[in-house]
Amino acid sequence: MERSHDTPRPVRAHRRTRLGAVAVTTAVAATVLSLVAAPPDAIQGQAQRLMYVHVPAAWTAFLMFFVVAAASAMVLTRGGRRWDALARACAELGVGMTALAIAEGSMWGHSAWGTWWTWDPRLVTTALMLVLYAGYLAVRGLPGEPVRRARRSAVLGLAAFAVVPLVHFSVLWFRTIHQPPTLLRPEVSAPPIEPLMLAALLTSVLAFTTTALWFVRRRVPALVDGPAEMPAAPVAERGRDAAPPAPAAPAAVSPAADVVPAAPVPAGAGEPT
């Protein structure tokens, strides 16, 4: 039987508590920097502050989908419930972060472009990424033999990752109204952003990342330690070491059953001659 963890449960709980404390601390710092310290954008005004949620959410989605691909590769090469659970947990969080990035981007686009949605390459590829990984989670929910389902999901998890670089580089490869990457621009040595804005953005990215790690560290043990999905082996396949069936308990006998009824007396046997 596969061991789900090598670390004692209290130690794992303590580590998750410390990680949660780091996540809360960075979230508070990111909130203060984003809403108070960082100045508003000179052109977009206060609407630019949506960047401090939109960009970290997209980054977290990319990170989670990368882990899905890596864990899927481990499922195909080594197997194991832990890798399969890691892929599932990261996919769940990645889908949520992608939906959040699309929602925030829609509000930001309505302020900057005057529309909630446009068929821009960045928006279209991001929506495609959301649909692919939502489909991945749907495939995981299909009935079937658990090991075969895990391998089938792993193949899809690896294939779906091809859309992630397409989303990131869509603003560089295609004609788009979406602004190019602020931090990961290959042709720019220094990010074109005010220092306080950069500090708020990086702190927000750190807050989202640590929160995502905290979520995954809680979700994976819950999936691994849950009830096993492997069906019970038939009786014929359990081998000679299987315990024989317990003998049936003897039927209960009532006290009245031990009393032998008296033989009938022939007519006239007791009468005097």
N, C-alpha and C positions, 0 to 999 in steps of 0.2 A: 504494500500500500504506500502510495506516494506521500511523503511528508510535505505539508503545506508551508511550514516555516522552520527555519533553523534557530531563530532567535526567540527567547522566551516571550510570552505574551505581555508581561508587565514592562519589559524593555521596549517592545514595539509601541506600546501605548505611551510610554514616556517620550519616545522620539516623536511620535505624532503630535503630542502636546507641545513640545518645543517648536516643531515646525509650524504648528498653528499659531503660536505666539509670535513667531517671526512674520508670518503672513499678516496677522492683525497689525503689527507694528508698521510694516511697510505700507499697508493699506491706509493707515492713518496719515503717515508721512506723505504718501502720494496724494491724498485728498487735500491736505493743507497746501502742498506745492502747486497742485493743479488749479485749485479754486481761489487761493489767496496770493501766493508768492508770484506765480507766473503771470506776466502781463497779458492782456488780450491781444489778439492779432491786429496788426495795423489795418488790414483790409477786411477780414471776415468778422472782426470784433469778438464778442463773447461766444459765438457759435464755434469758434475754433477750439474751445475747451473740450468739445466732443472727441477730439483727437486723443485725449488722455485715457479714453476707454476704447475707442475704435481700434487704434493701433495695437495696444496690448492684447485685445481680444483676438485680433487676427494673428498676432505672433504666437499666442498660446495655442490657437487652432493648428497652426503649422507645426509647432512642437509636438502636440499630441498626435498628429497624423504621422509624423516621423517615427514616433515610438510605436504606433500601430504597425507600421511597415517593419520595423526592427523586430518587434515581438512576433509578428507573423512569420518572419524568416526563421525565428527560433522554433516556432511551432512546427514548421515544415522540416526542419533539420534535426531537432531534438525532441519535440513533443513536450507534453507536460501541461497540467492544468494551470500552473502559475503564469506561463507565457500567454496562454489563451485568455486568462482573466485580465492580464495587463493590457492586451490588445483591446478587449471589450471596454474596459474602464476608460482608456484613453480615447477611444472612438466616441463614447458617450459624451465625454467632456468636450472633445473637439467639435462635435456637431453643435453642442450648446454655444460654444464660443463663436463658431461660424455664424450661427443665427444672430447672436448679439452683434457681431461686427456688421452684418448686413443691415440690421435695424438701426444701429448708430450711424452707419454710412448713409442710410436713406434720409435720416434727419439732417445730417450734415450736408448732404447733397441738395436737400430742399432749400436750405439756407444759402448755399453757395451757387447752385445752378438753377434754382427756381423750380425743381421737379423732384418728386419722390423716387423716381426710377427712370433710367434711360438704358438703352441697349448698348452700353459701353463694354468693351472687352473685359475690363476688370470686374465689373458687376456680373456679367454673364458667366465668366469662369468661376467666380466665387459661388454663384448660385449652383453651378454645375458641381462644384466640390461638395456643397451641402447635400445635394441630391444623391451623389455617389455614396457618401458615408452614411447617410440615412438609409440608403439601400443596403449597405453593408450590415448595419444593425438589424435590418429586416431579415436579411439572409440568416443571420445568427439565430433568429427566433423561429426559423422553420423547423418542423419536426424531423427527426432522423437520428441515426446512430451518432452519439456525441463525438467520437474521435473523427469520424468522417466529416461531420459538420464543422468541427474545428479546423480541419485541413482545408475544407472548401472555403471557409471564411478567411483563412490565412492567405489563400491565393488571391481572393478579392481585395484583401487589405493591402497586399503588395501592389496589385495592379492599380488600385485607386490612387496611390501616392503619386502617380505620374501627373496628376492634375495640379499638385501643389506647386512645383516650379512654374507651371504654366500660369497659375494665378499671380505669382510674385512678379514674373517677368513680362506679364501682359502689358503693363504700362510702358515697357521699353521696346517690345517687339511690334506693337500694333499702334495705330493712330487712336488716341484716346483723349478724353477730356479729364480723366482722373490724373491727379498730380503724381509725379514719380516718387519712388521711395524716399523718405526723409533721411533714414539712417543707412540703409544698405544700398547705396548707389555706387556702382563700380567706377564711375568716372569722376567722382567727387571725393577728395581726400578728407575734408572736414564737413560735417553736416551743416547745411545752411539754416541754422536755427539759433535763436537767442539762447544764451547759456541757461537762464532760469527755466525757459521752456524745455530745453534739453534735459535738465535735471528732473523736472516734473515728469517728463515722458519716460525717462529711464527708471525712475522710481516706480511709476505705474507698471511698467513692464516687469520689474522685479516683484511687485505685489501680486500681479496676476500669475506669474510663474510659481512663486512659493505657494499661493493658494491652490493652484493646479496640482502641485506635488502633494500637498496635504490631502486633497481630495482623492488622488490616486492611491496614496498610502492607506487610506481608509477603505476605499472601494475594493481594491484587489483582495485583501484578506477576507472581506465579506463574501466575495465570489468564490474564493478557493475553499474557505471553510464551510461553505454552504453544503446542502445535501448533494451527494454525488449523483450525477445523471446517468452513470453507467448502469445498464439493466442487470438484474441478478442473473447469474449463470443458471442454466437448466440443471435439474438434478443429475442427469446422465453425465454432465460435464464437470461435476464438482470433484470427481476423483475418489479414490478409496479412503482418503483421510476424512471424508465428510462424516459427520456424526450420524449414527443410525437414528431412525425415527424413534421417538419415545414410545414405550409400550402403552397400549390403551389401558386406562384405569378399569378395574373390574366393576361390573355392574353392582349397584347397591341392592342389597337384599333386605327386605323388610322383615321384622321379627315374626310376623304372622306366617311367612313362607316356611319357617322351620317346624311348624306344627303340623303333624300328620293327621289327617282327618280320620275319625273312627269308622270302622267298617260297618255297613248297614246290618242291622239285626234282622234275621229272617222272621217272617210273620209266624207267630205262635211259639217261638223258641223259648220265651220266658214264661209260658203259661203252664200251669200244673196239669199233669196228665190224669 
